Amino acid sequence: MESKSVEILAMRRAFLQASDDLSADLIIEESLRTFNEARFLEKIEESLVNKNEEMFNHYMELLNDVKN
């Protein structure tokens, strides 16, 4: 019986660790997406100020990729 309890605790520990890892990955992914979105918006604004259509199109494409 004790062996079964130890096995269940080990499985529970493994599940919780996997859950924590997944949560951390999701937080990092969302943080990077938010950072990149802000950076691309700054570059888009810069391209509008400089009237640089090529730069504008490039960063709009990157922004659209980040949002999708």
Secondary structure, DSSP 8 states (H G I E B T S, - for coil): -HHHHHHHHHHHHHHHHHHHHHHHHHHHHHHHHHHHHHHHHHHHHHHHHTT-HHHHHHHHHHHHHHH-
